[in-house]
Amino acid sequence: MTDRFDEDIEYSHSPEHAGLWLHAYKKFFPNLVSVEYKENDLVLQRRGIDVELKLRSEETILIDEKKRRNYYNDILVEFEDRGSPGWINKNLDIDCLAYLKAPAESVWIFDWRSLVRAWQENEDVWQSTYPRRTSYDGTLNTPVPDEILCRAVAEAGCASAIRSKLGNGEYWNLWLSNDESGELAVSVVG
């Protein structure tokens, strides 16, 4: 079990997808000034902070990055970690959760508070609808389909979700938010 865990930590910190992360961050935060990785700061790691983005406005965005080796049409939501709360049930000090589906080179960025609210509002239905997955190290996960999760996150508040595709050089993202009328607005930004 330890070998696989160490292998996964090494994979998550590998620079292999650094360009993809950076491209997504620049598209999502156009006034990005700097990106600072925190993989060696265990105190920040325990708080969920993998990356610190600095914007021209002097705002700081704290991000927890998740990487998935295989592509599925879902986001794997970890709700339990060997008897302790999984990342969705932790009080993390982050602004966004960034989720990379490596083979498809797609990045999804979720507003953290809206993602948590969406999980809290839909947890029972999702766990009874989608088959629970137990990982090699004992974490429990619910695979929530992309469209279902994005819609729920958008409906949970002033939320956003982005997906970037770089495989053949093209880039697009999907922005989901509630407009003034309470209707779900979906726009594609190139």
N, C-alpha and C positions, 0 to 999 in steps of 0.2 A: 504494500500500500504506500509506503514512504517513497519508493522509487518513482511511482506514478505521480505522486503529489509534487515531488521535487521537479520532475519532468514538466508538469503543468505550470509550476511557478516559473521555471526557466522559459517555457514557451510564452507565457503571458508577458514576461519582461524582455523578450527577444526584440531586437530592432527590425525584424523582418517586415513588419507592417507599419513602421514609423512614418513612412511617406503617406500612407493611406490615412492614418490618424490625423496627421498634420493637414492634409488636404481637406478632410472633413471639418476640422476645427476652423480652418480659414474660411470655408464656405459658410459655416453656421454662425461664426463670430467674425464678420468682415473687418472689424476694427481690432483684430488680434495683434498684439505686439510681441508677446513671448509665450513660450511653452516650457514649463519646468516639470520634469518627471521626479516623482518622490519615492521610487521603488526602494531606496536604501534607508528611508526614514520610517522605522517601525512604528513610531508613535502616530504618525499621520496615516500609515497603512491601516492601523487598527481602527482609525476613524473613517476609513473608506477612501481616503484621498490618495489617488495614484498620480494625478496630474493637476498642476496649477496653471491656469491660463490668465494672462494679464492683458487687459484691453486698454485701448487709448484713453478711455474714460476713467482710467485708474481703478476700474472694477476688477475684482478677482473672481474667477469661476473655478470652483473645485470639482473635479471629475473622478468618478470611479470607472475604470475601464474593465470590460469583460470581453474575453475572446472566446470564440467557439470554433473548434477545428472543422466541423462539418456543417454543411448548409442544410437547414430545414426551414420550412415556412412558418417558423414560430420563434418566440423568444423564450428561453428556458429560465423560468423564475425560481430561484432558490429560496424556499421558505423555511427549511430546517437544515442546520449544519451539525450533524452528529449530536443531537439532543439540545443544541442551542439554536437561537434564532438564525435563519438564513439571512442573506443580505437584504432581502425585501422587508424583513421584519426587524431590522436593526435601525437604531437611531443614528444614521451616518451623518457626518458633517460635510455633505456634498451638495452641490447645486444641480448636477446632472449625472446621469448614468449613461456611459457610452458603450455600445454593444457592437462588436465586430464579428461578422460572419465571414471568416477568412477565405474559404474557397470562392465565394461569390464576390469578394472584395466589397462588401457592403457594410456601411457603418450606420447605426441607428443611435440617435442621441435623444434622451428623454429628460424632461424636467423631473427632478427627483421627487419633489413634494407631490406633483400630479401623478407620477407613477405609483407612489405609495398609496395615495388616496384611491386610485383606480383598483389596486390590489385589494385594499380593505373593503371596498364596495362590491367587489366581484369574486373574492376568494372562494367562497362556498360553492358558487356556481361553476367556476373554472375548475376547482378541484374535483367536483363530481362529474364534469363533462370531459375533461382531458386527462388521459392516463398519467398517473404519477410516475415519475422516473427516479430511481435511486442510482446515484453515481457510484463509481468504484470505491470512493472514500466514505460513503454513507450519507452524503447530502441528499436531501429530498427536494425534488424540483417539479414544477408544473409547466409543461410546454404550451404556452398560450399562443394561438395563431397570430401572426403579425398584424393582420387587419383588425382583429378583435381587440388586441392590446392597444394599438394606436388609437382606435376610436374611443376606448374606455379612458385612456390617458387624456385625450383631448376633451372629453366630456367631464373629466374630473376637475377641470379648472382652466385657467389661462395656460394651457399646456402646449407643448410642441413635440413633434417627433420628426426626425430627419432621417433620410436614407440616402446614402450616396453610393453610386455604382461607378467603379473605375476600370473594370475589366478590359474594355476595349477603348479606353480613353474618354468615354462619354461620362457625364456627370449630371445627376438630377437629384432633386430632393423633394420630399413631400412634406408640406407644412400643414399641420392640423391645429385648429384653434376654435374656440367658441367666439362667434362674433357678437355684436351688441344685442342682437335679437335673441340670443341664446341658441341659435342654429349652429350646427357644425360647419365650419368653413374649411374647404380643402383646396389648397393651391399647389400647383407644381411650379417650382422655381428652377430655371436652368442656369 
